[in-house]
Amino acid sequence: MKKLAVLGTGLCIVLAFTSCKSGESAYKKAYEKAKQQELAEPKVSEPVEVAPVADVPIVKKATTASSNNGVRQERVTVQGDGTLLDYSVVCGSFQTKANAEALKEDMASAGYKSVIALNPDSNMYRVIISTFADRNSAAEARDAFKAKYPNRKDFQGAWILHRVF
């Protein structure tokens, strides 16, 4: 009788462990499908009507390029192959290396020679899509990257990393 009870209990335990498969692939498929739908949906903005204002002088403010905005100084180390110059365009920041590697692969498939750099002070992985010796070239590349992906809100936060040693 005890043998039968032990055998039955063991069989139940084996069945319990084999039936609990990870649903990670299902979550990944759902995430990929949602991402594709987000990219496929055209963003249409409704025209905004502006009422004319009388007796108000129009003053055109000199617009400065966004090259002065979005520059951060950080000490980073390259993870894997690649080198960095003084100024780099960062398209994503992650706490986990796996997420950074996934974005790096996406950027490689889009034609970018991306690099992952680690900021040890904040323990953040930076995905860098291009690197330059001067700030103006980096700013132009960042602006071109943002213009290339106007519907990707995550890429609109791209910024310039000024590497310090």
N, C-alpha and C positions, 0 to 999 in steps of 0.2 A: 504494500500500500504506500509506504514512504517513497519507494522508488518511482512509483507512478506519479505521486504528487511532485517530487523533485523534477521528474521529466516534464511534466505539464507546466510547471513554473518556468523551467528553463526554456521551453518552447515559446511560452508567452513573452518572455524577455527578449528572445531572439526576434520574434515577430514585431515587438514594439520598436526595437532599434532599427530594423531593416525598413519599416514603413515610414520612418521619420526622415525623409530625404530633404535636403536643403532646397528651398524655393528661390535660391539666388538667381538661377537662370531665368525663372519666370519674372522676377523683379527687373532683371537686366533687360529682358525683351520688352517689358512694359515701358521702361525708361526710354529705350531706343525708339519705340513706336511713338511715344509722346514727343520726343525730341524731333523726329522726322515730321510729325504733324505741325509742330511749332514752326519749323523752318519752311514748310510748304504753304502755310497760311500767309497770304499777302496782307501786309499791313496797309490799310487804307485809312487815311485821315480825312475827316470831313473838312471842307473849306470853312474858314473862320471869317465872318464878316466883321469888318472894323468900321465903326461909325467915324466919319470925318470930324475932326475937332477944329473949330474956327479960332483964329487969332492966336494960334500957338506956333511959334517959330520952330521949324524943324532943324535940329542940330545933329549933324552926322558926327558921331564919335569915331575917332580913329580906332579901327579894330586891330587888335594885335593878334597875331596867329596864336594858336593854342600851344605853340612851342614852349611858352613860359609856364604853362600849367602842367601839373601831373608829373613832376620830376621828384624822385625820392633818392636819397643817398643811403646805401646799404652796403654792408660787408657781406659778400656772398662767395661761395665756393661752387665750382662747376661739378656736377654729378655726372660721371661718365665721360664720354668724348666731347670735345669742343673747347673753344676758348672764348673769352669775353674781352671786348674792348672797353673803353671808359663808359660809353652810353649804350644801353640796350632797351629794346621794346619788350615789355612784359605783357602777355595776353591773358595770364591766369596765375593765381596763387592758391596753394593748397596746403593743408596740414598733413595730408597723407601722400606719400610718394607714388602710390598706385594711381591716384587721381591725376597727378601731374604727368605721369607716364602716358596715361590714356589721352590726355589733351595733346601731349607731344606727338603721339602717333597720328592723331587727327590732323594736326598742323603739318606733319610730314606728308600725309596723303594729299593735303591741299597745296603742296609745293614749297613749304617753308623748311629751312634747315634749323629746326628748333633745338634748344638746349635746356636742360633742367639745372637750376642753380639753387643751392640751399642757403638760406639766411639762418645761421646758427643762433643768432640772438632771439629771433622770434619763432624759430623752428618752423619756418614756412618754405615750401618748395615753389620756386618761381619758374614759369614756363616762358622762355625767351625765344622770340621768333626771329630777331635780327639784332646785330650789334654793330656799333659805329664808334669812330674815334672822336666825333664831334656831336654836340648837342643838336644842332640844326638838322643834320641828316637823320638823326634818331627821331626828331619831332616830325619831319616829313614822312618817315616810314610809319610812325604811329598813326598819323592822320590818314595816310593812305590805307592802312589796315582797317581803321574804323570805317572809312568810306566804302571799303570792299564788303564789309559785313554790317550794313545799316540795320538789319532786322535782328541781329544778335546782341541783346542787351548786355550779356556777359562780356562781349568783346568791346563794347562801347566804353568800358572801364579800363581799357588798355592804358598803360602808363610807361614813363621812361625811368629806368633804373640807372643812377649814376653810381658806378662801382667805386667804393673806397677800400683802401687796403689797411 
